[in-house]
Amino acid sequence: MRPDTRRGQHSQRGQHAQHRGRGRRPRWGVRLATATSALVLATSGVGHALVSGLDEGVGRVDPFAGLEDRPASSDGLNFLVVGVDDRAELSAEQRRKHQLGGASCNCTDTLMMVHLSADRERMSVVSLPRDTYVKLPKHTHEGGTKHQAYPAKINSAYTHGGPNLTVRTVEKMTGVHIDHYLEVSFRSFMNTVDVLGGVPVCTVRPLKDERSGLDLPAGQSRLDATEALAYVRARHLGGSSDFGRMQRQQQFIASVIDRATSSGVLMNPAKLNEVASTLLRSVRADPGFGTSEIVALGRAMRDFTPASSEFVSVPVEDADYPVPGLGSTVKWDEGKADKLFDTLRADRPLADRKRPDSGEGGGGGTAPSGGDRKHDQREKQEQDATPVDIAPNRIRVQVANGTEKAGLGHRVDTALRETDFDTTGIPRNAERQDVKRTVITYDPRWNRSVRTLQAALPGAELREEKGRGPAMLVTVGKDFDRVRAVRAADPRQGGAERLGAEAEAVTGDEVTCG
């Protein structure tokens, strides 16, 4: 059903091939995916004349040149949407304003696989954790040095071999044939948000991250460019880092789709042209993604809505997998990941689109039972808990009382265990009983897990101890107040928060403010 698409040879596509597009230069996967969605929507219903020449300013890169032994093509279109932390293109004033200090990593900050169904009625977005453990295929570095396969994090594929090695690595990991590659920058992301007039998002709790500048109240907020950038890149929100960030990125994409389809942008040719041209000015795409492909894709998706999109993250077996020389990495659950990508290749929906209602026709009006009330109380406690990436039941904790207050060690051990931490159950006395500030001693290889424990003990000092292993030591100080409840940030993320759980996809209308 889908035409063969030539990677490095730019041959003629079949009638569906014109719908495929390869990305421009990766810039911030988050912005990337947003940019991809915005691009698709921005061209809906537009004629060739309107967008003619839009692709003239598009940067070009060929990530498919010389690729061999690639997965077979399948129905639908697969975009690899990547974002590269390339802040060098911004002025010093822009970097200051958007709190983008430091040097660029020249790596993919975010990676997303975007699948468009053959009937163009569904878009599936799969987030790939940036710290995914991989073995980079053998390749030749830009300087001409040849390398055999070696262990790395997936985001470094761009550093060592650019878009070409990034595509090769993703195809090898997923078995999915990439039809197009898109790369979006900080600048294109921010400019597109501005031209859309801001994007609404909803949060169940206040979000504050000093490093990214994010500061949002609970409820609905309309984000401008600066706020949107902070929202999708924040990694230090009460223990939730990469997995929580991927969830926000997906929610943001859904909100962009909602904004573009409900604001009249698609029905206003002048506005549509403004959005498309704004996006394309700072994007790199493969040579096969031009005006014809943009128009064909837009026409095919003119009836697209948030409910047409679905989002999921790759199932994970270990979100804190230590590798010598690499530190903490993310290890996929291979069996469940294979099922996910098999479904993608088969062009089938990822989300359950027939979820049952909470009750069965008509039976309202009865008072909740005692069991129901207890269930509601548990649900409320879970909702009030701080979202974290690593589930607390995966974290081993030894408690030591660093004060003269008798029984405090048992109190803390019990509170942590009730919050689902794997405590020893046998607290001990610390070497000193005059500890003023609670200290968490941990092995730096478990730098994700420690964020979960710190979220339960906010204000605790972190102290590294190389070679300590996975068990963490909490030395309780005089400042101890109470243990805060924490919970897995994204129950859809199989493995990272729920070992043995299947990755659960959701549709866009389920994660927007609607």
Secondary structure per residue as TSV (DSSP state, phi and psi in degrees):
chain	resnum	aa	ss	phi	psi
A	1	M	-	360.0	-17.4
A	2	R	-	-119.9	143.6
A	3	P	-	-69.8	154.5
A	4	D	-	-67.1	139.5
A	5	T	-	-117.2	128.0
A	6	R	-	-88.0	134.1
A	7	R	S	-85.6	-74.8
A	8	G	S	-88.9	-6.0
A	9	Q	S	-108.4	-6.4
A	10	H	-	53.4	39.3
A	11	S	-	-77.0	171.3
A	12	Q	-	-66.5	138.5
A	13	R	-	-91.9	164.7
A	14	G	-	-77.2	-172.0
A	15	Q	T	-64.0	-28.1
A	16	H	T	-87.1	-21.0
A	17	A	G	-60.6	-28.5
A	18	Q	G	-66.2	-11.4
A	19	H	G	-85.4	-9.3
A	20	R	-	-88.1	149.1
A	21	G	-	-140.6	142.8
A	22	R	-	-103.7	148.7
A	23	G	-	-76.4	162.3
A	24	R	-	-90.9	-170.3
A	25	R	S	-58.5	130.0
A	26	P	-	-64.0	128.0
A	27	R	-	-146.2	107.3
A	28	W	-	56.9	97.6
A	29	G	H	-51.9	-36.9
A	30	V	H	-61.0	-51.2
A	31	R	H	-67.5	-28.0
A	32	L	H	-59.0	-56.8
A	33	A	H	-61.2	-38.8
A	34	T	H	-61.9	-43.6
A	35	A	H	-63.2	-40.3
A	36	T	H	-60.9	-48.4
A	37	S	H	-61.4	-45.1
A	38	A	H	-62.5	-39.1
A	39	L	H	-63.6	-45.7
A	40	V	H	-59.6	-45.9
A	41	L	H	-70.8	-35.3
A	42	A	H	-64.1	-18.4
A	43	T	T	-106.3	3.4
A	44	S	T	-58.3	129.3
A	45	G	T	70.3	8.7
A	46	V	-	-93.9	140.4
A	47	G	-	-81.1	164.9
A	48	H	H	-59.5	-36.2
A	49	A	H	-62.6	-38.8
A	50	L	H	-64.3	-42.9
A	51	V	H	-99.0	4.1
A	52	S	T	-56.1	125.7
A	53	G	T	90.5	-4.8
A	54	L	G	-60.6	-33.0
A	55	D	G	-82.8	-0.1
A	56	E	G	-65.9	-30.8
A	57	G	G	-94.5	4.5
A	58	V	-	-74.6	131.6
A	59	G	E	-71.5	148.4
A	60	R	E	-119.2	143.5
A	61	V	-	-149.0	143.2
A	62	D	-	-112.7	93.7
A	63	P	T	-80.2	-3.4
A	64	F	T	-104.7	-2.7
A	65	A	T	-61.6	127.0
A	66	G	T	76.8	4.0
A	67	L	-	-71.9	136.5
A	68	E	-	-128.1	164.6
A	69	D	S	52.2	48.4
A	70	R	-	-87.4	156.4
A	71	P	-	-61.2	152.3
A	72	A	-	-68.7	147.6
A	73	S	-	-66.9	156.1
A	74	S	-	-138.5	176.4
A	75	D	S	-65.3	148.3
A	76	G	S	87.7	-177.5
A	77	L	E	-122.7	137.4
A	78	N	E	-117.0	118.9
A	79	F	E	-103.5	135.5
A	80	L	E	-98.9	110.9
A	81	V	E	-104.5	116.1
A	82	V	E	-125.1	152.5
A	83	G	E	-123.0	128.5
A	84	V	E	-105.8	134.2
A	85	D	-	-72.7	85.8
A	86	D	-	-120.7	71.4
A	87	R	G	-80.3	-3.7
A	88	A	G	-63.3	-24.1
A	89	E	G	-74.9	-10.1
A	90	L	S	-94.6	149.9
A	91	S	-	-72.1	165.8
A	92	A	H	-60.2	-37.0
A	93	E	H	-67.5	-41.0
A	94	Q	H	-65.8	-41.2
A	95	R	H	-64.1	-37.3
A	96	R	H	-67.5	-46.2
A	97	K	H	-60.4	-40.5
A	98	H	T	-97.4	11.1
A	99	Q	T	53.6	51.7
A	100	L	-	-111.5	56.0
A	101	G	-	-72.7	168.5
A	102	G	S	83.4	176.4
A	103	A	-	-90.9	156.0
A	104	S	-	-67.6	148.1
A	105	C	-	-87.6	-11.6
A	106	N	-	52.7	43.2
A	107	C	S	-138.4	167.2
A	108	T	E	-78.2	116.7
A	109	D	E	-77.9	-26.9
A	110	T	E	-149.0	144.8
A	111	L	E	-131.9	133.3
A	112	M	E	-137.2	138.8
A	113	M	E	-100.5	124.0
A	114	V	E	-114.2	118.6
A	115	H	E	-108.7	125.1
A	116	L	E	-104.3	123.0
A	117	S	-	-63.3	157.7
A	118	A	T	-60.9	-32.1
A	119	D	T	-86.1	1.8
A	120	R	S	59.9	27.9
A	121	E	S	-106.6	0.2
A	122	R	-	-148.4	138.5
A	123	M	E	-121.0	124.7
A	124	S	E	-110.5	126.6
A	125	V	E	-114.1	120.2
A	126	V	E	-113.8	119.0
A	127	S	E	-84.6	133.4
A	128	L	E	-108.7	115.0
A	129	P	-	-53.9	134.1
A	130	R	T	-65.4	-25.2
A	131	D	T	-97.3	19.0
A	132	T	B	-55.5	132.8
A	133	Y	E	-77.2	125.8
A	134	V	E	-139.3	168.6
A	135	K	E	-112.7	109.6
A	136	L	E	-61.7	133.2
A	137	P	-	-61.5	157.6
A	138	K	-	-60.7	141.2
A	139	H	E	-158.7	170.0
A	140	T	E	-110.0	123.4
A	141	H	-	-69.7	161.3
A	142	E	T	-54.2	-31.9
A	143	G	T	-78.9	-2.0
A	144	G	S	100.3	-5.7
A	145	T	-	-75.2	131.1
A	146	K	E	-91.6	138.3
A	147	H	E	-126.6	138.8
A	148	Q	-	-80.6	172.1
A	149	A	-	-61.6	139.7
A	150	Y	E	-151.4	155.2
A	151	P	E	-66.7	144.5
A	152	A	E	-165.6	175.5
A	153	K	E	-93.1	146.1
A	154	I	G	-62.1	-29.3
A	155	N	G	-70.6	-15.1
A	156	S	G	-85.5	-6.5
A	157	A	H	-58.7	-38.1
A	158	Y	H	-66.0	-37.4
A	159	T	H	-62.8	-42.2
A	160	H	H	-88.4	-24.6
A	161	G	H	-148.5	14.7
A	162	G	H	63.5	-160.7
A	163	P	H	-57.3	-35.4
A	164	N	H	-62.3	-49.8
A	165	L	H	-69.6	-31.2
A	166	T	H	-62.8	-47.3
A	167	V	H	-62.8	-45.3
A	168	R	H	-59.1	-42.7
A	169	T	H	-66.7	-45.2
A	170	V	H	-65.5	-42.6
A	171	E	H	-63.2	-38.7
A	172	K	H	-66.9	-38.9
A	173	M	H	-71.9	-37.0
A	174	T	H	-103.4	-23.3
A	175	G	-	71.8	14.4
A	176	V	-	-103.0	130.9
A	177	H	-	-75.8	120.0
A	178	I	-	-85.1	122.7
A	179	D	-	-89.4	-34.6
A	180	H	E	-146.0	154.0
A	181	Y	E	-126.8	124.6
A	182	L	E	-119.3	141.1
A	183	E	E	-135.2	121.7
A	184	V	E	-122.5	146.4
A	185	S	-	-102.0	168.1
A	186	F	H	-51.8	-47.0
A	187	R	H	-64.3	-45.4
A	188	S	H	-65.6	-36.2
A	189	F	H	-62.1	-50.0
A	190	M	H	-66.1	-41.9
A	191	N	H	-63.4	-38.0
A	192	T	H	-67.4	-40.3
A	193	V	H	-60.0	-43.1
A	194	D	H	-62.5	-44.1
A	195	V	H	-70.6	-22.8
A	196	L	T	-79.5	-7.5
A	197	G	T	79.5	25.2
A	198	G	-	93.1	161.8
A	199	V	E	-131.5	127.6
A	200	P	E	-79.9	140.7
A	201	V	E	-135.9	158.3
A	202	C	E	-125.8	139.0
A	203	T	E	-130.3	146.3
A	204	V	S	-85.3	-11.6
A	205	R	S	-147.3	160.2
A	206	P	-	-61.1	143.0
A	207	L	E	-118.8	120.4
A	208	K	E	-138.4	124.0
A	209	D	E	-140.2	105.9
A	210	E	T	-64.1	-30.6
A	211	R	T	-67.2	-38.9
A	212	S	T	-95.6	-14.8
A	213	G	T	89.3	6.3
A	214	L	E	-72.5	132.4
A	215	D	E	-153.7	89.3
A	216	L	E	-119.5	142.4
A	217	P	-	-80.3	167.1
A	218	A	S	-67.0	150.0
A	219	G	E	104.0	-155.2
A	220	Q	E	-95.9	138.1
A	221	S	E	-136.8	144.6
A	222	R	E	-100.0	116.9
A	223	L	E	-89.5	132.6
A	224	D	-	-86.5	-174.3
A	225	A	H	-59.6	-45.5
A	226	T	H	-64.5	-44.5
A	227	E	H	-67.4	-39.0
A	228	A	H	-63.9	-41.0
A	229	L	H	-63.0	-43.1
A	230	A	H	-64.6	-38.9
A	231	Y	H	-62.5	-42.7
A	232	V	H	-86.7	-11.2
A	233	R	H	-113.0	-5.3
A	234	A	-	-60.6	134.2
A	235	R	-	-128.6	5.4
A	236	H	-	-131.0	68.3
A	237	L	B	-117.4	84.3
A	238	G	T	58.5	37.0
A	239	G	T	100.6	-12.6
A	240	S	B	-96.5	118.1
A	241	S	-	-114.9	-104.9
A	242	D	H	-64.5	-41.2
A	243	F	H	-71.1	-39.5
A	244	G	H	-64.5	-36.5
A	245	R	H	-66.8	-40.5
A	246	M	H	-62.3	-38.4
A	247	Q	H	-63.9	-42.3
A	248	R	H	-65.8	-36.3
A	249	Q	H	-62.1	-43.1
A	250	Q	H	-64.0	-41.8
A	251	Q	H	-62.7	-37.6
A	252	F	H	-67.0	-41.0
A	253	I	H	-60.2	-44.9
A	254	A	H	-60.1	-38.0
A	255	S	H	-69.6	-34.9
A	256	V	H	-63.2	-44.1
A	257	I	H	-61.4	-45.1
A	258	D	H	-61.0	-43.8
A	259	R	H	-63.2	-44.7
A	260	A	H	-69.2	-34.2
A	261	T	H	-86.1	-21.5
A	262	S	H	-104.3	-10.3
A	263	S	S	-94.9	-3.8
A	264	G	S	88.2	2.9
A	265	V	G	-57.5	-42.3
A	266	L	G	-71.5	-16.4
A	267	M	G	-99.0	-2.7
A	268	N	-	-112.9	100.7
A	269	P	H	-54.0	-41.8
A	270	A	H	-64.7	-44.8
A	271	K	H	-66.6	-39.9
A	272	L	H	-61.0	-45.0
A	273	N	H	-63.6	-36.6
A	274	E	H	-65.6	-43.5
A	275	V	H	-64.0	-47.6
A	276	A	H	-63.3	-45.7
A	277	S	H	-67.9	-35.2
A	278	T	H	-62.3	-45.4
A	279	L	H	-64.3	-47.9
A	280	L	H	-69.1	-20.0
A	281	R	T	-64.3	-24.1
A	282	S	T	-125.0	28.3
A	283	V	E	-119.2	146.3
A	284	R	E	-108.9	139.7
A	285	A	E	-137.3	161.9
A	286	D	-	-71.1	158.9
A	287	P	T	-59.1	-22.9
A	288	G	T	-83.9	-0.2
A	289	F	-	-106.6	93.5
A	290	G	S	-124.6	-162.2
A	291	T	H	-57.2	-45.6
A	292	S	H	-61.0	-41.7
A	293	E	H	-67.0	-38.9
A	294	I	H	-62.6	-46.7
A	295	V	H	-65.0	-46.5
A	296	A	H	-62.2	-41.7
A	297	L	H	-66.1	-42.4
A	298	G	H	-63.7	-42.5
A	299	R	H	-63.7	-40.3
A	300	A	H	-65.8	-24.3
A	301	M	T	-114.2	23.9
A	302	R	T	-66.7	-21.5
A	303	D	T	-98.6	16.8
A	304	F	-	-66.6	140.6
A	305	T	-	-137.1	169.3
A	306	P	G	-55.1	-34.7
A	307	A	G	-67.4	-15.3
A	308	S	G	-80.9	-10.3
A	309	S	E	-105.7	152.3
A	310	E	E	-141.1	149.0
A	311	F	E	-133.9	142.5
A	312	V	E	-158.7	159.0
A	313	S	E	-113.5	153.8
A	314	V	-	-61.4	132.1
A	315	P	-	-60.3	138.0
A	316	V	E	-120.5	135.5
A	317	E	E	-87.2	-40.0
A	318	D	E	-144.9	113.1
A	319	A	E	-86.4	1.1
A	320	D	E	-139.3	56.2
A	321	Y	E	-90.0	108.9
A	322	P	E	-76.9	134.4
A	323	V	E	-130.6	126.1
A	324	P	T	-53.9	129.9
A	325	G	T	86.5	-16.9
A	326	L	T	-112.9	-24.7
A	327	G	E	82.7	-143.9
A	328	S	E	-78.7	127.7
A	329	T	E	-128.0	176.5
A	330	V	E	-112.6	122.2
A	331	K	E	-104.6	122.8
A	332	W	E	-69.9	152.8
A	333	D	-	-82.9	101.7
A	334	E	H	-59.9	-41.3
A	335	G	H	-62.7	-47.1
A	336	K	H	-73.3	-34.8
A	337	A	H	-65.0	-39.6
A	338	D	H	-60.3	-42.1
A	339	K	H	-63.2	-40.7
A	340	L	H	-60.4	-49.1
A	341	F	H	-75.5	-25.6
A	342	D	H	-62.0	-41.9
A	343	T	H	-64.2	-39.6
A	344	L	H	-64.8	-45.3
A	345	R	H	-64.2	-31.7
A	346	A	T	-80.4	-1.0
A	347	D	T	62.0	37.8
A	348	R	-	-105.5	154.7
A	349	P	-	-63.1	145.9
A	350	L	S	-91.4	-32.2
A	351	A	B	-90.5	148.3
A	352	D	-	-78.4	105.6
A	353	R	T	-92.4	12.9
A	354	K	T	-130.1	44.6
A	355	R	-	-64.9	134.0
A	356	P	-	-69.4	153.2
A	357	D	-	-70.0	166.1
A	358	S	S	-64.3	-25.7
A	359	G	S	-131.8	171.0
A	360	E	-	-102.6	134.0
A	361	G	T	-13.9	111.2
A	362	G	T	86.6	-3.6
A	363	G	-	-92.0	47.8
A	364	G	-	-88.1	171.5
A	365	G	-	105.9	-13.4
A	366	T	-	-87.6	146.7
A	367	A	-	-71.8	145.4
A	368	P	-	-66.2	143.1
A	369	S	-	-76.5	171.4
A	370	G	H	-59.9	-38.5
A	371	G	H	-64.6	-38.2
A	372	D	H	-63.7	-40.9
A	373	R	H	-63.6	-41.1
A	374	K	H	-64.1	-39.0
A	375	H	H	-63.2	-42.6
A	376	D	H	-62.8	-39.5
A	377	Q	H	-63.8	-42.0
A	378	R	H	-63.5	-41.5
A	379	E	H	-62.2	-40.9
A	380	K	H	-65.0	-40.5
A	381	Q	H	-61.4	-40.8
A	382	E	H	-65.4	-39.7
A	383	Q	H	-66.4	-34.9
A	384	D	H	-79.4	-14.8
A	385	A	S	-69.8	152.4
A	386	T	E	-75.0	125.9
A	387	P	E	-68.5	137.0
A	388	V	E	-135.2	162.3
A	389	D	S	-79.1	-46.2
A	390	I	S	-99.4	124.7
A	391	A	-	-60.2	138.7
A	392	P	G	-62.0	-27.7
A	393	N	G	-70.5	-4.0
A	394	R	G	-99.0	5.5
A	395	I	-	-116.7	119.4
A	396	R	E	-85.7	131.2
A	397	V	E	-133.0	131.3
A	398	Q	E	-107.4	129.1
A	399	V	E	-104.0	136.8
A	400	A	E	-129.4	134.2
A	401	N	E	-85.5	114.9
A	402	G	-	-100.5	18.3
A	403	T	S	-126.0	175.2
A	404	E	S	-90.4	1.7
A	405	K	-	-78.2	111.2
A	406	A	T	-64.0	137.7
A	407	G	T	82.9	-3.6
A	408	L	H	-65.3	-37.7
A	409	G	H	-60.5	-43.8
A	410	H	H	-64.7	-38.6
A	411	R	H	-61.9	-44.8
A	412	V	H	-69.3	-42.3
A	413	D	H	-59.1	-45.1
A	414	T	H	-64.3	-43.7
A	415	A	H	-63.6	-40.5
A	416	L	H	-67.3	-39.5
A	417	R	H	-66.5	-37.6
A	418	E	H	-68.2	-22.3
A	419	T	T	-88.6	6.2
A	420	D	T	88.8	10.9
A	421	F	-	-74.3	150.6
A	422	D	E	-88.8	80.1
A	423	T	E	-84.6	161.1
A	424	T	-	-71.2	-24.1
A	425	G	S	79.7	-3.6
A	426	I	-	-129.0	81.9
A	427	P	-	-67.5	158.7
A	428	R	E	-133.8	172.3
A	429	N	E	-88.0	139.5
A	430	A	-	-75.0	167.0
A	431	E	S	-62.7	-30.0
A	432	R	-	-121.1	147.4
A	433	Q	S	-112.1	20.2
A	434	D	-	-120.7	28.4
A	435	V	-	-71.1	124.0
A	436	K	-	-85.6	-40.6
A	437	R	S	-117.7	132.6
A	438	T	-	-59.8	137.0
A	439	V	E	-123.8	135.7
A	440	I	E	-110.1	114.4
A	441	T	E	-98.0	129.0
A	442	Y	E	-148.7	158.8
A	443	D	-	-80.9	127.1
A	444	P	G	-59.8	-16.3
A	445	R	G	-69.2	-18.4
A	446	W	G	-107.6	46.6
A	447	N	T	-73.6	-12.6
A	448	R	T	-85.2	-43.8
A	449	S	H	-60.6	-36.8
A	450	V	H	-65.6	-25.2
A	451	R	H	-66.4	-34.4
A	452	T	H	-64.5	-45.5
A	453	L	H	-66.3	-38.7
A	454	Q	H	-66.7	-32.8
A	455	A	H	-65.1	-32.1
A	456	A	H	-78.0	-21.5
A	457	L	S	-127.8	64.8
A	458	P	T	-59.5	139.5
A	459	G	T	94.5	-12.1
A	460	A	-	-68.7	142.9
A	461	E	E	-80.8	136.8
A	462	L	E	-95.9	132.3
A	463	R	E	-132.6	117.4
A	464	E	E	-76.8	143.7
A	465	E	-	-143.0	97.5
A	466	K	T	-61.8	138.7
A	467	G	T	84.0	2.7
A	468	R	-	-68.8	-31.5
A	469	G	-	92.1	-171.9
A	470	P	S	-72.7	-24.7
A	471	A	-	-72.4	130.9
A	472	M	E	-105.4	149.1
A	473	L	E	-110.3	123.6
A	474	V	E	-105.2	112.4
A	475	T	E	-98.1	109.1
A	476	V	E	-76.0	128.8
A	477	G	-	-105.9	177.6
A	478	K	T	-65.8	-17.7
A	479	D	T	-81.0	-4.3
A	480	F	-	-59.1	132.1
A	481	D	-	-111.1	-65.7
A	482	R	-	-163.2	167.4
A	483	V	-	-91.7	125.1
A	484	R	-	-84.2	141.1
A	485	A	-	-70.3	140.6
A	486	V	E	-130.4	158.3
A	487	R	E	-149.1	157.6
A	488	A	E	-57.7	130.3
A	489	A	S	-64.1	-42.9
A	490	D	-	-132.3	98.4
A	491	P	T	-61.9	-13.1
A	492	R	T	-75.2	-18.1
A	493	Q	S	-84.5	94.5
A	494	G	B	-61.6	133.7
A	495	G	T	92.0	-50.7
A	496	A	T	-68.9	-39.7
A	497	E	T	-113.4	-25.6
A	498	R	B	-135.7	100.4
A	499	L	T	-61.0	133.1
A	500	G	T	87.1	-7.1
A	501	A	-	-84.5	145.5
A	502	E	-	-76.9	147.0
A	503	A	-	-67.0	127.4
A	504	E	-	-109.1	118.7
A	505	A	B	-83.6	150.9
A	506	V	E	-126.8	155.2
A	507	T	E	-90.0	158.7
A	508	G	G	-58.9	-34.8
A	509	D	G	-70.7	-13.6
A	510	E	G	-84.5	-15.8
A	511	V	T	-118.0	1.9
A	512	T	S	-90.0	175.7
A	513	C	-	-70.6	-17.2
A	514	G	-	-40.0	360.0
